Amino acid sequence: MEYDELYTLNNTGTVTLVKDKTTGELFVRKLLKVYDLSIYDFLTKTKPPGIPLVRSFDEVPDGLLVVEEYVNGRTLANIIEDEGPPDFDVAIDYLIRLCQILEPLHSNTPPIVHRDIKPSNILITNQDEVYLLDFNAATRFNDDKDRDTVLIGTTGYAAPEQYGFKASDPSADVYALGRTAQELFTGEKSFPESYDGPLSEIIKKCLELSPSDRFHDASDLLRAIKKQTRKPRFLRSSLGSVSSQSAIKKVHAASWLPPGYRTRTPWKMLLATLYYLFWILAIFSSAERRGASNTPADVFGDVVVVLYIILETFFFLDYKGIKSKLPLTRSPELLSRVIGHVLYFFLIYAFTVLLYNFVKLSVTIG
């Protein structure tokens, strides 16, 4: 099969978006330096749900060349960064679906351990499907090994044993799911050990230092989550404490904050404050210069300018993930996305100009 290269998807040039020359289908081609060949053989033959389909894989002198299904969407890390943490019930649903994706891997003989579960490896499609990405770190658990032969994983999400203490079994993925759940519920990467929000006891067990003290695998964790969420008045009892209520308020409110405040990153909030203050002062200064000559049309003109600034800012900064929902800007083709940005900026401008002229005409006739 022959492919046209469209563009690279990472800084090192090892991940490329390609198009099948015959069918026009889009795929992701990866050159992996670290890999377990048996994992890709399993994924190709089994095709587990929630994992991009592997079309082909070939060992080459530089590593393993993998061609897999292209799935359009945004990573959970990008969603949290752009919009804040999702609503509590959505976060629970994502966590459950991740467990369901991992179940057939953990129940395989021998078990398959992903070893790099984190929000940036979790994709949410425009249809709200959940995908688990990047299996280059995955390995089969070997009870005869006393430690992993390759130390791999992401700091903050990798279980302690992945740093060479013992071989990674499915409970290592449980640990990473616990870290991911914390970020889902709070939107923060600080990973507080004393997390006290909903499902706190479950998450605490996920994050035990000893693998034997955690949930054994994804199925074990899934049963605990379902048992907890099926309890009568689960939400009321889980959110009854002041600390839990604060956590949930934070979850629900953060996604509605204006751009610059959603992630509560100090430098972003400072820049956003200066940006909004600049426009507020500019508009008030314009109205002040007009003084007594202000007309209703002038006042409405100021309102339209504010509306224009808000719409353009929210679009440019992808408020609530709007770009992933619009034709062209959600396209994998770079040219289509550029055309989409230009088109939507023009449409916003045209809309506000037409609105201003319509009201101005109405005021004049009136």
Salt bridges, closest charged atoms under 4 A:
GLU2 OE1 - LYS21 NZ 3.94
ASP4 OD1 - LYS21 NZ 3.81
GLU5 OE2 - ARG29 NH2 2.44
ASP20 OD2 - ARG55 NH1 2.78
ASP41 OD2 - LYS45 NZ 3.26
GLU68 OE2 - LYS30 NZ 3.22
GLU81 OE2 - LYS268 NZ 3.04
ASP82 OD2 - ARG74 NH1 3.54
GLU83 OE2 - ARG74 NH2 2.38
ASP87 OD1 - HIS252 ND1 3.34
ASP93 OD2 - ARG97 NH2 2.76
ASP116 OD2 - LYS118 NZ 3.79
ASP128 OD2 - ARG97 NH2 3.60
ASP134 OD1 - LYS30 NZ 2.68
ASP148 OD2 - ARG115 NH1 3.02
GLU161 OE2 - ARG214 NH1 2.78
ASP173 OD2 - HIS106 NE2 2.86
GLU188 OE2 - LYS250 NZ 2.34
GLU193 OE2 - ARG179 NH2 3.06
ASP220 OD1 - ARG223 NH2 3.66
ASP298 OD2 - ARG290 NE 3.95
ASP302 OD2 - ARG290 NH2 2.63
ASP318 OD2 - ARG74 NH1 3.66
